[in-house]
Amino acid sequence: MFGLQLVNEMANVQREMDQLFRGFGFNPIYSSAEKQLKFKVYDGGENFSVEVPLPGLDIEKLDINVLGRHLTVSGEFYAAELPQDVRWHRQERRGGTFEQKLQLSADIDTEKIEAGYKQGILKINLPKATSALPKKIAINVS
């Protein structure tokens, strides 16, 4: 238990130091946790629903792959363009390429996957494979 408290306290100190240096105009080196996508995953019984906020995404470079229980989302955000002789004052929006994997708790029926992108949110519907769905067993009474 003490180890978890120590880790949380160190994360708080890191966050406060980042905030302090940001106030002086320095961009701290962002941790990998800040670069990760923020998945929302819902288990609807027969399917998983996944939502990922991806504002500024180049939809032509979005790639979604499923293999067994593993979902991989990768793509590229539009690169910000600045006029000549201009410096960044502050940049909080992400840019460049990304790839993130998510392991689900059941196999997926890859033939029925649906995905949509609207207002910066990627929504993926992942139906579970029939082998992963619960099966009711009839009981014979003699």
CYANA upper distance limits for C-alpha pairs under 8 A (distance plus 0.5 A):
  1 MET  CA      5 GLN  CA      7.08
  2 PHE  CA      6 LEU  CA      6.73
  3 GLY  CA      7 VAL  CA      6.78
  4 LEU  CA      8 ASN  CA      6.72
  5 GLN  CA      9 GLU  CA      6.60
  6 LEU  CA     10 MET  CA      6.65
  7 VAL  CA     11 ALA  CA      6.75
  8 ASN  CA     12 ASN  CA      6.79
  9 GLU  CA     13 VAL  CA      6.79
 10 MET  CA     14 GLN  CA      6.68
 11 ALA  CA     15 ARG  CA      6.68
 12 ASN  CA     16 GLU  CA      6.71
 13 VAL  CA     17 MET  CA      6.64
 14 GLN  CA     18 ASP  CA      6.65
 15 ARG  CA     19 GLN  CA      6.73
 16 GLU  CA     20 LEU  CA      6.66
 17 MET  CA     21 PHE  CA      6.72
 18 ASP  CA     22 ARG  CA      6.47
 18 ASP  CA     27 ASN  CA      8.40
 18 ASP  CA     28 PRO  CA      6.26
 19 GLN  CA     23 GLY  CA      6.82
 20 LEU  CA     24 PHE  CA      7.44
 21 PHE  CA     25 GLY  CA      7.08
 21 PHE  CA     26 PHE  CA      5.83
 21 PHE  CA     27 ASN  CA      7.54
 21 PHE  CA     28 PRO  CA      7.33
 22 ARG  CA     26 PHE  CA      5.54
 22 ARG  CA     27 ASN  CA      6.25
 22 ARG  CA     28 PRO  CA      7.45
 25 GLY  CA     89 HIS  CA      8.48
 30 TYR  CA     34 GLU  CA      6.87
 30 TYR  CA     35 LYS  CA      7.90
 31 SER  CA     35 LYS  CA      7.41
 32 SER  CA     36 GLN  CA      6.84
 35 LYS  CA     94 ARG  CA      8.48
 36 GLN  CA    100 GLN  CA      7.66
 37 LEU  CA     52 VAL  CA      7.40
 37 LEU  CA     53 PRO  CA      8.06
 37 LEU  CA    100 GLN  CA      7.51
 38 LYS  CA     52 VAL  CA      6.50
 38 LYS  CA     53 PRO  CA      7.34
 39 PHE  CA     50 VAL  CA      7.19
 39 PHE  CA     51 GLU  CA      6.39
 39 PHE  CA     52 VAL  CA      5.51
 39 PHE  CA     53 PRO  CA      8.26
 40 LYS  CA     49 SER  CA      8.47
 40 LYS  CA     50 VAL  CA      6.06
 40 LYS  CA     51 GLU  CA      5.56
 40 LYS  CA     52 VAL  CA      6.99
 41 VAL  CA     48 PHE  CA      7.20
 41 VAL  CA     49 SER  CA      6.15
 41 VAL  CA     50 VAL  CA      5.06
 41 VAL  CA     51 GLU  CA      7.10
 42 TYR  CA     48 PHE  CA      6.04
 42 TYR  CA     49 SER  CA      5.57
 42 TYR  CA     50 VAL  CA      7.00
 43 ASP  CA     47 ASN  CA      6.67
 43 ASP  CA     48 PHE  CA      5.15
 43 ASP  CA     49 SER  CA      7.07
 44 GLY  CA     48 PHE  CA      6.35
 44 GLY  CA     49 SER  CA      7.77
 45 GLY  CA    133 LEU  CA      8.41
 46 GLU  CA    127 PRO  CA      6.58
 46 GLU  CA    128 LYS  CA      6.19
 46 GLU  CA    133 LEU  CA      7.14
 47 ASN  CA    125 ASN  CA      7.40
 47 ASN  CA    126 LEU  CA      5.94
 47 ASN  CA    127 PRO  CA      4.49
 47 ASN  CA    128 LYS  CA      5.53
 48 PHE  CA    125 ASN  CA      6.53
 48 PHE  CA    126 LEU  CA      5.48
 48 PHE  CA    127 PRO  CA      6.70
 48 PHE  CA    128 LYS  CA      7.65
 49 SER  CA    123 LYS  CA      7.69
 49 SER  CA    124 ILE  CA      6.33
 49 SER  CA    125 ASN  CA      5.26
 49 SER  CA    126 LEU  CA      6.69
 50 VAL  CA    122 LEU  CA      8.49
 50 VAL  CA    123 LYS  CA      6.21
 50 VAL  CA    124 ILE  CA      5.56
 50 VAL  CA    125 ASN  CA      6.99
 50 VAL  CA    126 LEU  CA      8.29
 51 GLU  CA    121 ILE  CA      7.16
 51 GLU  CA    122 LEU  CA      6.12
 51 GLU  CA    123 LYS  CA      5.10
 51 GLU  CA    124 ILE  CA      6.97
 52 VAL  CA    121 ILE  CA      6.21
 52 VAL  CA    122 LEU  CA      5.61
 52 VAL  CA    123 LYS  CA      7.13
 53 PRO  CA    120 GLY  CA      6.42
 53 PRO  CA    121 ILE  CA      4.98
 53 PRO  CA    122 LEU  CA      6.72
 54 LEU  CA    120 GLY  CA      5.65
 54 LEU  CA    121 ILE  CA      6.17
 54 LEU  CA    122 LEU  CA      7.17
 55 PRO  CA    119 GLN  CA      8.12
 55 PRO  CA    120 GLY  CA      4.80
 55 PRO  CA    121 ILE  CA      7.55
 56 GLY  CA     77 PHE  CA      6.23
 56 GLY  CA     78 TYR  CA      6.47
 56 GLY  CA    120 GLY  CA      7.45
 57 LEU  CA     62 LEU  CA      8.27
 57 LEU  CA     75 GLY  CA      8.17
 57 LEU  CA     76 GLU  CA      6.78
 57 LEU  CA     77 PHE  CA      4.84
 57 LEU  CA     78 TYR  CA      6.47
 57 LEU  CA    120 GLY  CA      7.92
 58 ASP  CA     62 LEU  CA      7.30
 58 ASP  CA     75 GLY  CA      7.92
 58 ASP  CA     76 GLU  CA      6.34
 58 ASP  CA     77 PHE  CA      5.80
 58 ASP  CA     78 TYR  CA      6.07
 59 ILE  CA     75 GLY  CA      8.38
 61 LYS  CA     75 GLY  CA      5.59
 61 LYS  CA     76 GLU  CA      6.28
 62 LEU  CA     73 VAL  CA      8.02
 62 LEU  CA     74 SER  CA      6.43
 62 LEU  CA     75 GLY  CA      4.71
 62 LEU  CA     76 GLU  CA      7.22
 63 ASP  CA     72 THR  CA      8.47
 63 ASP  CA     73 VAL  CA      6.41
 63 ASP  CA     74 SER  CA      5.68
 63 ASP  CA     75 GLY  CA      6.32
 64 ILE  CA     71 LEU  CA      7.78
 64 ILE  CA     72 THR  CA      6.25
 64 ILE  CA     73 VAL  CA      5.26
 64 ILE  CA     74 SER  CA      7.04
 65 ASN  CA     71 LEU  CA      6.32
 65 ASN  CA     72 THR  CA      5.59
 65 ASN  CA     73 VAL  CA      7.13
 66 VAL  CA     70 HIS  CA      6.10
 66 VAL  CA     71 LEU  CA      5.10
 66 VAL  CA     72 THR  CA      6.83
 66 VAL  CA    108 ILE  CA      8.23
 66 VAL  CA    110 THR  CA      7.46
 67 LEU  CA     71 LEU  CA      7.24
 67 LEU  CA    108 ILE  CA      8.48
 68 GLY  CA    107 ASP  CA      5.62
 68 GLY  CA    108 ILE  CA      6.62
 69 ARG  CA    103 GLN  CA      6.16
 69 ARG  CA    104 LEU  CA      5.61
 69 ARG  CA    105 SER  CA      7.19
 69 ARG  CA    106 ALA  CA      6.28
 69 ARG  CA    107 ASP  CA      5.21
 69 ARG  CA    108 ILE  CA      6.74
 70 HIS  CA    101 LYS  CA      7.26
 70 HIS  CA    102 LEU  CA      6.24
 70 HIS  CA    103 GLN  CA      5.09
 70 HIS  CA    104 LEU  CA      6.71
 71 LEU  CA    101 LYS  CA      6.15
 71 LEU  CA    102 LEU  CA      5.64
 71 LEU  CA    103 GLN  CA      6.84
 71 LEU  CA    104 LEU  CA      8.03
 72 THR  CA     99 GLU  CA      7.51
 72 THR  CA    100 GLN  CA      6.25
 72 THR  CA    101 LYS  CA      4.88
 72 THR  CA    102 LEU  CA      6.87
 73 VAL  CA     99 GLU  CA      6.23
 73 VAL  CA    100 GLN  CA      6.03
 73 VAL  CA    101 LYS  CA      6.97
 74 SER  CA     97 THR  CA      7.94
 74 SER  CA     98 PHE  CA      5.90
 74 SER  CA     99 GLU  CA      4.58
 74 SER  CA    100 GLN  CA      6.87
 75 GLY  CA     97 THR  CA      6.16
 75 GLY  CA     98 PHE  CA      6.13
 75 GLY  CA     99 GLU  CA      7.20
 76 GLU  CA     95 GLY  CA      7.82
 76 GLU  CA     96 GLY  CA      5.90
 76 GLU  CA     97 THR  CA      4.65
 76 GLU  CA     98 PHE  CA      6.72
 77 PHE  CA     94 ARG  CA      7.72
 77 PHE  CA     95 GLY  CA      5.54
 77 PHE  CA     96 GLY  CA      5.81
 77 PHE  CA     97 THR  CA      6.84
 78 TYR  CA     95 GLY  CA      6.80
 78 TYR  CA     96 GLY  CA      7.55
 79 ALA  CA     95 GLY  CA      6.11
 79 ALA  CA     96 GLY  CA      6.95
 80 ALA  CA     95 GLY  CA      7.85
 82 LEU  CA     86 VAL  CA      7.03
 82 LEU  CA     87 ARG  CA      8.47
106 ALA  CA    128 LYS  CA      7.08
106 ALA  CA    129 ALA  CA      8.17
106 ALA  CA    132 ALA  CA      6.40
107 ASP  CA    128 LYS  CA      6.41
107 ASP  CA    129 ALA  CA      6.05
107 ASP  CA    131 SER  CA      8.43
107 ASP  CA    132 ALA  CA      6.69
108 ILE  CA    126 LEU  CA      6.78
108 ILE  CA    127 PRO  CA      6.32
108 ILE  CA    128 LYS  CA      4.90
108 ILE  CA    129 ALA  CA      5.27
109 ASP  CA    113 ILE  CA      7.57
109 ASP  CA    126 LEU  CA      7.69
109 ASP  CA    127 PRO  CA      6.10
109 ASP  CA    128 LYS  CA      5.93
109 ASP  CA    129 ALA  CA      4.85
109 ASP  CA    130 THR  CA      8.01
110 THR  CA    126 LEU  CA      8.17
110 THR  CA    127 PRO  CA      8.28
112 LYS  CA    126 LEU  CA      7.80
112 LYS  CA    127 PRO  CA      6.96
113 ILE  CA    124 ILE  CA      7.79
113 ILE  CA    125 ASN  CA      6.26
113 ILE  CA    126 LEU  CA      5.57
113 ILE  CA    127 PRO  CA      6.94
114 GLU  CA    124 ILE  CA      6.27
114 GLU  CA    125 ASN  CA      5.66
114 GLU  CA    126 LEU  CA      7.43
115 ALA  CA    122 LEU  CA      7.69
115 ALA  CA    123 LYS  CA      6.07
115 ALA  CA    124 ILE  CA      4.78
115 ALA  CA    125 ASN  CA      6.72
116 GLY  CA    122 LEU  CA      6.34
116 GLY  CA    123 LYS  CA      5.78
116 GLY  CA    124 ILE  CA      7.05
117 TYR  CA    121 ILE  CA      6.12
117 TYR  CA    122 LEU  CA      4.96
117 TYR  CA    123 LYS  CA      6.76
118 LYS  CA    122 LEU  CA      7.20
128 LYS  CA    132 ALA  CA      6.70
128 LYS  CA    133 LEU  CA      7.25
129 ALA  CA    133 LEU  CA      7.27
